[in-house]
Amino acid sequence: MTILTIAAIALPLFVGFSIYLFPKLDRYLTLGVAIFSGAYGLQLLFNSSPLTLKLLDNFGVTVVADELSGYLILTNGLVTAAVILYCWGQGKSAFFYIQAIILHGSVNATFICGDLLSLYVALEVLGIAAFLLIAYPRTDRSIWVALRYLFVSNTAMLFYLVGVALVYQANHSFAFEGVQESPPEAIALILMGLLAKGGVFVSGLWLPLTHSESETPVSALLSGVVVKAGVFPLVRLALIAGELDGAIRIFGVATALLGAAYAIFETDAKRMLAWSTISQLGFILVAPAAGGFYALTHGLVKSTLFLSAGSLPSRNFSELRGRPMPTGLWFVILAASLSISGFPLFAGFGAKALTLKDLQPWQAIAMNVAAVGTATYFAKFIFLPHRSRPESGPQKPIPPGFWFAAALAIAALVLANGLYYPGYAVANPTVLKSLGTIGLGWLAYWAVFRDVALRLPRVLEKLEHLIGMMSLMLILLFWLVLWRVTP
């Protein structure tokens, strides 16, 4: 088990640099590493004894591989494999696969870090690899979006690093557990960095532009696994430090509602998916005990939908209602949209049921509203027209690898549904409640939101405002932490 854990970190990095020596094997090596990560994550799910390795005992530098890590590493393996299959035969250079596999390895490292310092290193490597992938097309637009992401990411990690130094000053250890005994300013700085890195609440307003303007496979990676690297430590902290659980849940509720509000009114398909990612990150945070399972289902769904969006005839929903898509593509979008909406027979049903079950009383109303909102904005995809025969005229080609990627993700969503089989018990009203929630969302879509054209302001997404919002969030976090931690 120890060797496998070390390999989950070292193998992607070793293979990434080896691709320079064997560029013709780039796709095969990358896919092989993704499959290995998926198998390792699956093993962690069913391993009853978590692995803890103390690397630098005096400094609290540790590796922790448990069930939560298993969910996230499995997500990383499946999403990366789906993206590689999608890119198969598209002529991507060896550089693309090198950065994809280095990104994959750094994400794996994030999910098994048991201390604040190792987490910082993993997040920084991840940020650089993500930057290079976003800038991969080398257009003026992609380079600007990549630089914007890198600037925001580095600023967030600067906040985080100062907080880590204060934690070490207070405890002489970098372990996660030391956060509980640290001053409020240290906790606020660490939370600020992770909230911004993970795209949570107003600290994550960099996300819609970055995810929607990136190349299709990169958008799938960013939304499927990269943002989870910032959210995962928040879930870990909520489970370790009970004093922070409430504060993290508050941001989860606010994030779920903010993302849903913007997604409902968004007219651009990729931006709607990006706002949906923000909303679904809130679902991961509102119930930390169920966060791993929800992250798995969300990663599979969102990577599938971003890959599907790359084959749509348009990004504008008004145009899509007048230009039917191929029926096969619509079925893929339908399956993914039903899963994230909580429809039975897909893993999203179990994940959402477990999440809503683990809510505290004050969260219930807001999160049920967010669940209805999820069904509402995904109805935009579900009720798009489709036809079995392609329209006459030029059509946007669907990459052959798309069908393999979609088959992998949807099969995983169906199989993962078995992780919460109690939800289908006859005496359990979860199925009826889930169907009722989806029905309300669809009713709201047809009765109110389908023909509503409301453009919500984007001014806060500008670069100069993103850093300002971080500063305001830092002040809010300080007072929130002070209120939660101080007896």
Number of C-alpha atoms within 10 A of each C-alpha: 13 12 7 13 22 13 18 25 22 17 18 27 20 14 21 26 14 15 20 14 11 12 15 12 14 24 21 14 21 24 21 16 24 28 18 20 31 25 16 20 29 20 17 24 19 11 15 10 10 15 16 15 15 13 11 11 11 10 16 22 21 21 22 18 24 21 22 25 25 29 24 31 34 26 31 31 26 30 30 30 24 30 26 25 23 22 20 18 12 11 7 14 13 18 16 17 24 26 22 24 28 26 31 31 30 26 27 30 27 27 28 28 25 25 23 27 23 18 22 18 16 21 25 16 17 24 23 19 20 24 23 21 28 27 20 20 14 13 10 10 12 21 19 15 21 23 15 17 23 19 16 21 22 17 17 24 24 17 22 26 19 15 26 27 18 21 28 20 14 16 18 14 23 27 22 22 19 20 26 18 13 19 19 23 20 25 24 23 26 27 28 28 26 26 26 31 29 25 26 31 23 23 28 23 23 25 26 22 19 23 25 23 18 23 19 22 21 26 27 29 27 24 29 28 29 26 25 29 23 24 23 25 24 24 25 20 20 22 15 16 15 13 17 23 21 16 19 22 24 17 20 27 24 20 29 31 25 20 29 29 19 22 26 24 18 21 20 16 22 24 22 24 26 26 27 27 29 30 30 27 28 31 29 29 30 32 27 26 19 24 26 25 27 29 27 28 28 29 30 31 30 28 31 29 26 27 26 21 19 21 19 21 17 17 18 15 18 14 12 19 16 11 17 19 24 20 15 13 20 22 13 19 25 18 21 30 25 22 28 27 27 26 22 20 19 25 32 30 28 31 29 26 20 20 22 20 13 16 18 12 7 9 17 16 11 13 22 13 16 26 27 23 29 29 29 29 28 26 24 22 19 19 14 18 15 19 14 12 10 13 12 6 5 8 13 11 10 16 17 14 18 23 18 17 25 27 15 18 26 21 14 19 25 16 13 20 21 15 12 15 12 12 19 17 10 9 8 11 11 22 20 12 13 21 16 13 23 24 15 17 24 25 16 18 22 14 11 11 17 18 11 12 10 12 10 10 8 10 10 15 18 13 15 10 14 19 19 13 18 22 15 12 20 21 15 14 22 20 14 17 22 16 13 16 18 9 5
